[in-house]
Amino acid sequence: MKNKTVIITGANSGIGKEAALKFAKESYTVIMACRNMDISRRVHEQITKESNNEVELMELDVSSFESIRKFCSDFQNRYEQLDILIHNAGYFNHGEPYRESADGIELTFATNVMGPFLMTHLLLGQLKKSEDPRILFAGSNIIKHFFDPKRKIDFLDCRHEQIIKSFTVYKMYAQSKMALTLLTFKMAERFEPFGIKVNALQINGATMSKETIKKFKPKYKLVAWVQNLFIPPASYMADKYFKICTAEQFKHTTGKLFNDKPEVMQPSPKEYPGFIKQMKQILGTRVYPAYPENTNVSDKLWATCAKLTGIQ
């Protein structure tokens, strides 16, 4: 696999770190794309030593269009092709007030949606040169809120003032992960002629690192420490990253949302289910909300991303 190149965003902690280590141990050429270079240099040294493989660290702030463009330009100057692109980085700081990116976009959406959209398009040239190009988005089971038929992505319809007034990071994170699910399906459709497979993994949780928990407000830190007692280690989901992006059985799979088995999930029936069936859907991992089947929302999201990132 020495000729296979993989980019992993947010590879300095959590699932991203474990995924970088996993790929490096399997002799892939790994590019750790990270924002905080002080932390990342230490992690980079650790992964390089433990994997006995040369791993490259490159600076990237997924919330910044300027940073993304510089990263992609630098990558293109160094590497002829890209085989695997894993969009792992995300913003989810409980309790934080409304914030905007350097480009004037709400920070959660800028990091979790707009950044990956721009980055993917800028790296299309390198992906097209691969014999088996695969893209994986880190999804979340938080999209289960959309089993409620009244839920929608407010970011596409509400005025700026309305978003600020009703803002919580939790609410915006849920909307951003649903938007990412919609983009997964849309990209798979658009990129199919190039042989590029695009999928997402619904993450049910993973043990959070000390660095991640430090970012939380005090009351949310306690919740995070308690959650860590009951959820699997980051390496568990990192193994799913690796399997979906490398296994022969998924070589032709695209436009799908995987659970942690990993199995392909199915959209729920559009009719509103009874209470018992609804609870089975919410607690299970077989189906996801039918919201992504709404092509009008999907088209509007794509148009919004294209407009804000300048991608035609």
Secondary structure as GFF3:
##gff-version 3
##sequence-region A 1 312
A	DSSP	beta_strand	5	9	.	.	.	ID=ss1
A	DSSP	alpha_helix	14	25	.	.	.	ID=ss2
A	DSSP	beta_strand	29	34	.	.	.	ID=ss3
A	DSSP	alpha_helix	37	51	.	.	.	ID=ss4
A	DSSP	beta_strand	56	59	.	.	.	ID=ss5
A	DSSP	alpha_helix	65	78	.	.	.	ID=ss6
A	DSSP	beta_strand	84	87	.	.	.	ID=ss7
A	DSSP	alpha_helix	107	109	.	.	.	ID=ss8
A	DSSP	pi_helix	110	114	.	.	.	ID=ss9
A	DSSP	alpha_helix	115	122	.	.	.	ID=ss10
A	DSSP	alpha_helix	124	128	.	.	.	ID=ss11
A	DSSP	beta_strand	134	140	.	.	.	ID=ss12
A	DSSP	three_ten_helix	141	147	.	.	.	ID=ss13
A	DSSP	three_ten_helix	154	156	.	.	.	ID=ss14
A	DSSP	alpha_helix	160	165	.	.	.	ID=ss15
A	DSSP	alpha_helix	169	191	.	.	.	ID=ss16
A	DSSP	three_ten_helix	192	194	.	.	.	ID=ss17
A	DSSP	beta_strand	197	203	.	.	.	ID=ss18
A	DSSP	alpha_helix	210	214	.	.	.	ID=ss19
A	DSSP	alpha_helix	218	227	.	.	.	ID=ss20
A	DSSP	alpha_helix	234	246	.	.	.	ID=ss21
A	DSSP	three_ten_helix	248	250	.	.	.	ID=ss22
A	DSSP	beta_strand	256	258	.	.	.	ID=ss23
A	DSSP	beta_strand	266	267	.	.	.	ID=ss24
A	DSSP	alpha_helix	275	283	.	.	.	ID=ss25
A	DSSP	beta_strand	287	288	.	.	.	ID=ss26
A	DSSP	three_ten_helix	291	293	.	.	.	ID=ss27
A	DSSP	alpha_helix	295	309	.	.	.	ID=ss28
###
